[in-house]
């Protein structure tokens, strides 16, 4: 069953205004009296340097849906501070930590709320349906969230039933990729919402986007037309953030996130994550939204979505080989 919401009105609704103003990179650098450096994979980037800048939030545009659409087209993303109810996000975080504890992933004899990584340093990916995570669904399927997308799309929206719920371990990260290669069988007017489940510092490894990547036509025409199930090919475009900037242009952008924040982006925004350099799990969930009237990718909808059914089975083509064939 597709999660479908037909409620649609032009009335505006309340956001958590207290979180719209936050200390940024410059404030933190001034407080620490030194340059901040983070990692994406093995590459080290200086915060505020030529390769990495801070995301800007779009809270000042809330209620002006045309302006938000224009911001999305220009920036490739919308960062909304306090989109979610912080308390409900923290309840979803506790729900996930209990699952991690039950599967032996947390460090023994440590407080649950700290989310400390166990000695095996195992990450986790839950699908948000099995095992059931009702507190998480209260956040990402809320009427508040669906109303946002109803307004943004200009009509009734739906969200995929499959939810990508992640626990990222020490020195783990996500390489640069387009989402279209994983879910491109429906409309391309599909958006990802990445929600941190808790406060995420730079060191813990939050989401980062490559600004301007939605306009890389050669990449979109080649890599962006790939389907990982059909082509049985690696999904990440690159593990090297510096190579992408030097070869294709743009600059990476990230921020420190708080529970309640969300970042929304389209299928052709290149993104990944910083490396988690802490001893605590970075918890987050990816969810997808589109107009209800447009076709949806059948792999991610229904009571028990089938997900990827062929990817990784048999010999897989490397991205290095594919990029060589594509001439990029």
N, C-alpha and C positions, 0 to 999 in steps of 0.2 A: 504493500500500500504506500503510495506517495503521500508524504506529509503536505497537505494542501490547505491553504488559508485563503478564503474568499473575502474576508472582511477588508474593506477598502474605503477610506474616507480621506478627506483633505485636511482634517484637523491635525494639529501638531501635538506632540506629546512630550513629556518631561524627560530630560536627561539629568545625570548627576553633575550639576554645574560646578560643584566644589572641586572636581578633579581636572578642570579644563586648563588650569595653569600649573605647570610643574617645572621644577628645576631641570635644565637641559645639560648637554655635554659641557658647555662653557662653565656653568656653575660648578659642576663636579670637578672639572680640571682645576679651577681656581681654588676650590676647597682642598684638593689633594696636593696642589703645588707641583704637579708633574704631568707628563703626557700620558694619556690613556691609550693602551693598546689592547686589541682583541684579536681573536683568530677566527678564520673561516677555513676549516680543514687544517692544513699545516701552515697556511699563509698568515702572516701577521700584518694587521692593518692599524694604522694610527688613527684614533678617533679625531675627527676634524681635519685630517690630512687629505691628500689628493685623491685617495681611494674610498674614503668613508665619511659621510656626513650624517646629520640627524634628520629623521623623518619629521615632517610637519603635520600637526593635527588639523582636522577640518571642523572642529567644533564651532568655529565662528560662522560656518556656513549652514549649520543645522536649521532646517525649516525652509531653506531655499534649494529646492530639489534640482532646478536647472543648474544652479551654481555647483552643486555637488556632482552632477553628471559631467560638467565641464572640467572640474577639478580631477575627476577620475580619468577623463580623456587626456589631460595634460600630464598628470603625475603618475598615472597607472595604479594608484591606490588611494584609499581613504583611511586615515587613522582617526578613529573616534574614541576619545577618552571617556570612560564611564558609560559606554553604551549599555553594558549589562549591570544588573544589581550586584554590587560587590559581595554582599553576604551570600547570595545564591551561588556565585562563582566559587567562593571559599567552601561552601557545602559540597559542591561538585568536586572540588579538589580533595576534600576529605574522603569522599566516596571512592575516588580513584586510588588514593593512597591505601585504603583498606584492601582494594583488589591487589595492589602491588605487595602488600604485606602477606596476603593469603597465598600468593604465588612465590613467596620467598625471596622477593627482590630487594626488600629494605634491609638496612644494616640491623643486626640483632641488638636488642637492649638499647634502642634509641627512640626518642619520642616520635610518634606517628607523624605529627604535624610538621616535623623537620624534613621528612622525605629523604632521609639519607640513603645513599646508594649502597647496596650490599656488596660483599667481597667479590661476587661474580660479575658485577658491573653489567648486568643484563638490561638492555632496553626493553620496551614493550610497545605493542601497537594493538589496541582494542578497537573493535568496530562500532562500539557505542550501542549495539543491540544485544550481543551475547559476549559477556554476561550483561544483564540489564544494568543501565546506569540512569535511573530516573532523575536524579538531581542534575546530571549533566543535560539531559533533554529539557528540563525546565528552563535552562539558560538559553540554549541554542535554538530551541523550537518555540520560545516564548512569543506571546502575542506582540510584545514590544519589538522583538527582532523582526517578526514577520510584517508588522506595520511599517517598519523602516524600509524593508525591501518592496512592499506594496507601493509606497510613495516613490522610491527610487526608480522602479520599473514603470510606474504609471499604470499599474494594473495588478490583479491578484497574483501572488507569487507562490512558489512551492520550494521545499527544501528536500534534498536527497535523504532517504531513510538511513543510508550508511553514513556513519560519522567516524572520522579518522582521529582516534584518541591516542596521544603519544606520551611516553615517558622516555626522555632522552638522557642517556647515561654520561659518565665522565669521559671527556675527550671525544664524544660523539657529536655529529653535526649532520645537516642535510645539504647536499650539493645543489648547485644551481640548476633550475629546471623550469619549464612551462607546465602548468597543470593540464593543458589541452591534450598532452600525449597520453594521459591516464583516463580522461573522461570526455573524449571528443566525438562521441557518437550521437549526441543530441544537439541542442542549440549551442552556438558559440557565444551567445549572450548569457553566459553563465559566470557566476562570481563565487570566489572563495572567501570565507570569513575565517580568519585565524584568531582564536581566542586563547590567551594565556590563562592557565588555571593556577593563579597565584601571582605574586609579584616576581618579576624576572629582571634581574640585573644584567648588565652587559656581560659579566663573567659567566652567567648561567646560560647564555646562548639563545637569545630571542630571534625572531624572524628578521631577515634583511631582504631588501629588494634592490634590483639593479635599475636605477632610474633611467627612463628612456627606452627600456628594453622592449616595450610594446610596439616600438617603431622599427625594430630590426627586421626589415623585410626579407632579406636573404635567409635569416634564421627562421623566420615564420614560414617561409615557403618550403623549407627542407625539414628541419627538426620539428617545426610546428605542425607539420602534416603527418607526423608519425603516430602510430597507435601501438602501444607496447604489447597488447595481446595479439594483434594481427602480425606485427613485425618481429616480435620476440627479440627486442633490442633493449639495451640498458636505458634507463629512464633519465638519469641525470645528464645534463648537457656538459657540465664541467665541474671538477673539484677545485679549480684554481680561480679564485675571484679576481686576482690581478690580471691574469691572462684575458679575461672577458673585458675588463676596462681598457686594457692596452690594445686589444684587437678590434673591439666593437664600439668603444666609447662609453660614455655614461659614468656614473659613480654609484657606489653602493650606499645604502642608507638604512639605518636602524635606530633604535631608541631603547630606553629602559621602560618596561611595561609594568602596569599595576593591574591587579585583579579588577575586572570590570572593563578594561580596555579591549578594543577589537580593531583589527586592520582588515580591510576588504580590498580585493584586487581581482582583475580579470584573468582570463585564461592565457594571455600572452604577456603577462608581467613576469619576467625572470626573477626568481626568488630562491632563497635557501635559508640557512640559519647560521648564526655564529656557533662556534664550538663551545660546548659546556665545559668550563674549566673548574667547576666546583665539585664538591662531594655530595651534592643534592640533585635529585631528578628535576629536570625541566619538564613541566607538565603543560600540555596544550591540546587543543582540539581544532581540527579543520572541518568546516561544514560548507555545503554548497547550496546556492539559491539561484532561481531563474523565474521567468514568467511561466505561469501555469499553462498558458495557451501554446507554448512552444514545446517541441519534442525533447524528451529527457533520455539520457544514456541509460539503457535498460540494465546495465551491470550494477547500478547503485540504488535501485528503487525496489520496493516490495517488502513483504514481511521478513524475508530472508534473502537480501541481495546477494547475487552470485559473485560479485567482485571480479577480480582478474582470474580468468580461467585457463589461459595459455601461457602467460608471461612467465618466463623462468623455466619452462618445461622444454627440455631438449637444449641443443646448442644455442647460446645467446650471442647475438652480434654485439660487438663492443662499440661504445660511442666513438672511440678513437677511429675505428674502421669506418663507421658511418660518416663521421665528419670529413674524413679523407675523401670518401666517395662524393660527398656534397660540395667539396671545395671550400669548406669553412673551418 
